[in-house]
Amino acid sequence: MSKSLCERPVVAVGALIVAYLCAEILSEIARASVQVTDCVAGLFVKAAIFATFALLVVPLGLGLPSGRMPPRSYVAEIGLTKIQPLRFCLLIALSCYLIFALSHRVGSFVYLSSAGLAFELDLSKFDLLATRSVIPAIFEELVFRGVMVTLLLRYTTRSRTVLISAAIFAGLHALNLLNPRVDSVWVVCQVVWAFGLGVMYAEIYLLVRSLLPVILIHYLVNASVGVWFQGLDAQTPVTGLYGVVFFGLLPAGLSFLWVRWLAQTSRVSRLLGRRWEKTERLRYSLMPIDGDARR
């Protein structure tokens, strides 16, 4: 009897990546073919294709991460519908975003000061409904954290799962090297900070087993790049190097340490009430998804 795709992790990961890239290509073709000029309309076209891929093709067609199952069971398994404890999820998302905003602001201050320029706050640069803000936040987290991390954790340790998923997430950003209009040094820097962000997102996801906080962090960071990372949102070698430190590694590292502290301190219990007991904190922060005791 032949094995299902989810029982062949290497092949499954490859199939998931190929399917994701196909969804990306199809969404761009669809948006171009219908000649969408409105930002919101373009967002809905792309979201419809990605939703079909992530919510139907992955669980029913590919049978990932744990075999073919109804969409309702699938979204529960990957943590898309898990929002409890809600206050803790929101606390993680908003506090981590604050860390990122401060890091971006510091990087912008250093860059602008060295160039003899001044920072001017412009809230109109919030891209709240931009495709680049919404689509990656929802579907990259759903695929690379929800599905891929859940799949990998069945076959390897927690630390390897985090590193492998982050490496794949970062490696896909290297495809920007195929775009002749994008500076290659900047792309290499993007790959580095994407790896750091991938590690942080995976660790936070495993701590709470919910996609809500990582989706919110990803969305808020993407939507406010033009506001807080002023002067550094261009794609040049210099901005890329600033991005490695102030956009990726520094805020990602601080956010990870902050969330680990939140999940382990007794103060969280008092903040959230009785539902967030010590046993629950240990279960979400230490146990793999399938109950395997490996680390």
C-alpha positions in Angstrom: 0.0 0.0 0.0 1.5 3.3 -1.1 2.1 6.0 1.5 0.1 9.2 1.6 1.8 12.5 0.9 1.9 13.5 4.6 3.9 10.3 5.4 6.7 11.4 3.1 7.8 14.7 4.6 10.4 15.7 2.1 8.1 15.2 -0.8 5.3 16.8 1.1 7.3 20.0 1.8 8.3 20.1 -1.9 4.7 19.7 -3.1 3.6 22.4 -0.6 6.2 24.9 -1.9 5.4 24.2 -5.6 1.6 24.6 -4.9 2.2 27.9 -3.0 4.3 29.2 -5.9 1.6 28.1 -8.4 -1.0 30.0 -6.3 1.2 33.1 -6.4 1.6 32.9 -10.2 -2.1 32.2 -10.8 -3.1 35.1 -8.6 -0.9 37.5 -10.5 -2.1 36.3 -13.8 -5.8 36.6 -12.7 -5.2 40.1 -11.4 -3.6 41.1 -14.6 -6.2 39.4 -16.9 -9.1 41.2 -15.3 -7.2 44.5 -15.4 -7.8 45.3 -11.8 -6.8 48.9 -11.0 -8.5 49.3 -7.7 -6.4 48.3 -4.7 -9.3 46.6 -2.8 -10.5 44.7 -5.9 -7.0 43.5 -6.6 -6.8 42.3 -3.0 -10.0 40.3 -3.2 -8.9 38.7 -6.5 -5.6 37.5 -5.0 -7.2 36.6 -1.7 -9.8 34.4 -3.4 -7.1 32.3 -5.2 -4.9 32.0 -2.1 -7.9 31.0 0.0 -8.8 28.3 -2.5 -5.3 27.0 -2.4 -4.8 27.2 1.4 -8.3 26.1 2.5 -9.2 23.5 -0.2 -6.2 22.4 -2.2 -3.9 21.8 0.8 -6.2 19.8 3.0 -8.3 18.0 0.4 -5.9 17.8 -2.6 -2.5 17.4 -1.0 -3.8 15.9 2.3 -1.5 18.1 4.4 -0.5 18.3 7.2 -2.0 15.0 8.5 -4.0 13.4 5.7 -7.1 14.4 3.9 -9.7 16.0 6.2 -12.6 18.4 6.1 -11.6 22.1 6.0 -13.2 22.6 9.4 -10.9 20.0 11.0 -7.9 21.3 9.0 -8.2 24.9 10.2 -8.6 23.7 13.8 -5.5 21.5 13.6 -3.2 24.2 12.2 -4.5 26.7 14.8 -6.3 29.1 12.5 -9.5 29.0 14.6 -7.8 28.9 18.0 -8.0 32.3 19.5 -8.0 31.4 23.2 -6.8 32.8 25.5 -7.7 35.8 23.4 -6.1 38.4 25.7 -2.8 36.6 25.6 -2.9 36.3 21.8 -3.6 40.1 21.4 -1.1 41.0 24.1 1.6 39.0 22.1 0.6 40.6 18.8 0.4 44.2 20.0 3.5 44.1 22.2 5.6 42.5 19.6 4.5 45.0 17.0 5.5 47.8 19.4 9.0 46.2 19.6 9.2 46.1 15.8 7.9 49.7 15.5 10.5 51.0 18.0 13.3 49.1 16.2 12.2 50.4 12.8 12.1 53.9 14.2 15.6 53.6 15.7 17.0 52.3 12.4 15.3 55.1 10.6 16.7 57.7 13.1 20.2 56.4 12.7 20.0 56.3 8.9 18.4 59.7 8.5 20.7 61.4 11.0 23.8 60.1 9.2 22.4 61.6 6.0 21.5 64.9 7.6 17.8 64.4 7.2 14.9 64.7 9.6 12.2 62.1 10.4 8.7 63.3 9.5 5.8 61.2 10.8 3.3 60.5 7.9 0.5 58.2 9.0 -0.9 58.2 5.5 1.8 55.7 4.6 0.0 52.9 6.5 -0.8 50.3 3.9 -3.7 48.8 5.7 -5.4 47.3 2.6 -2.4 46.8 0.4 -2.0 43.4 -1.1 1.6 43.2 0.2 0.3 43.8 3.7 -2.7 41.4 3.8 -1.9 38.4 1.6 1.6 37.5 3.0 0.4 38.0 6.6 -2.5 35.6 6.3 -1.3 33.0 3.8 2.4 32.9 4.5 1.6 32.2 8.1 -1.0 29.7 7.3 1.3 27.8 5.0 4.7 28.1 6.5 3.8 28.1 10.1 0.4 26.4 10.3 0.9 23.6 7.7 4.6 23.2 7.4 5.5 23.4 11.1 2.7 21.0 12.0 3.9 18.6 9.3 7.6 18.8 10.2 7.0 18.4 13.9 5.6 14.9 13.3 9.0 13.8 12.0 11.7 15.8 13.7 12.6 17.8 16.8 11.1 21.1 17.7 14.4 23.0 17.1 14.9 21.4 13.7 11.3 22.1 12.8 11.8 25.8 13.5 15.1 26.1 11.6 13.9 24.1 8.6 10.7 26.1 8.2 12.5 29.4 8.7 15.1 28.3 6.1 12.5 27.4 3.5 10.6 30.7 4.3 13.8 32.7 3.8 14.9 30.7 0.7 11.7 31.6 -1.1 12.6 35.2 -0.8 15.8 34.4 -2.7 13.5 34.1 -5.8 13.5 37.9 -5.9 17.0 37.5 -7.4 15.2 36.5 -10.6 13.8 40.0 -10.8 16.4 42.2 -12.6 14.8 45.4 -11.2 15.7 44.4 -7.6 19.2 44.9 -6.2 20.8 41.5 -5.6 22.6 42.6 -2.4 19.3 43.9 -1.0 17.7 40.5 -1.8 20.5 38.6 0.1 19.9 40.9 3.1 16.1 40.2 2.8 16.8 36.4 2.9 18.8 36.9 6.1 16.2 38.9 7.9 13.4 36.6 6.6 15.2 33.7 8.3 15.2 35.6 11.6 11.6 36.5 11.2 10.8 32.9 10.3 12.4 31.6 13.5 10.5 34.1 15.6 7.1 33.4 13.9 7.6 29.6 14.3 8.5 29.9 17.9 5.6 32.1 18.8 3.2 29.8 16.9 4.5 26.8 18.9 4.2 28.6 22.2 0.5 29.3 21.8 -0.5 26.9 18.9 -2.5 29.8 17.4 -2.0 31.6 14.1 -3.8 34.7 15.3 -0.8 36.4 17.0 1.7 35.7 14.1 -0.8 36.8 11.5 -1.4 40.1 13.3 2.3 40.8 13.9 3.1 40.0 10.2 0.2 42.2 9.0 1.0 45.2 11.2 4.7 45.1 10.5 4.1 44.9 6.7 1.5 47.6 6.8 3.6 50.2 8.7 7.0 49.8 7.0 6.6 53.2 5.2 5.7 54.9 8.5 8.4 53.8 10.9 11.1 52.6 8.6 11.2 55.9 6.8 14.0 56.3 4.3 14.8 52.6 4.5 11.9 51.3 2.5 13.9 51.6 -0.7 15.7 48.5 -2.2 19.4 49.4 -2.0 22.4 47.6 -0.5 22.6 50.2 2.3 18.9 49.9 3.3 19.3 46.1 3.0 22.0 46.1 5.7 19.9 48.3 7.9 17.0 45.9 7.3 19.0 42.9 8.5 19.6 44.6 11.9 16.6 46.9 12.5 13.9 45.2 10.5 14.7 41.6 11.1 17.2 40.2 13.6 17.0 42.8 16.4 13.2 43.0 16.7 12.7 39.3 16.0 15.2 38.4 18.8 13.7 40.8 21.3 10.1 39.7 20.5 11.0 36.0 20.9 12.6 36.6 24.3 9.6 38.8 25.3 7.0 36.1 24.4 9.0 33.4 26.1 9.0 35.4 29.2 5.3 36.1 29.0 4.5 32.5 28.5 6.5 31.4 31.5 6.0 34.1 34.1 3.3 33.8 36.8 2.3 37.4 36.1 0.5 36.2 33.0 -1.8 34.0 35.1 -2.9 37.0 37.1 -3.4 39.1 33.9 -5.4 36.4 32.0 -7.3 34.8 34.9 -7.6 31.2 35.8 -7.7 29.7 32.3 -4.0 30.3 31.7 -2.7 27.9 34.3 0.9 26.7 34.7 0.0 23.3 33.1 -1.4 25.0 30.0 1.7 27.2 29.6 3.9 24.2 29.8 1.8 22.2 27.3 1.8 25.0 24.7 5.5 25.9 25.1 7.1 22.5 25.5 5.1 19.8 23.8 5.2 19.1 20.1 1.9 19.2 18.3 1.5 15.5 18.0 2.3 14.8 21.6 5.7 13.3 20.7 8.0 14.0 23.7 11.1 14.7 21.5 12.8 18.1 21.7 
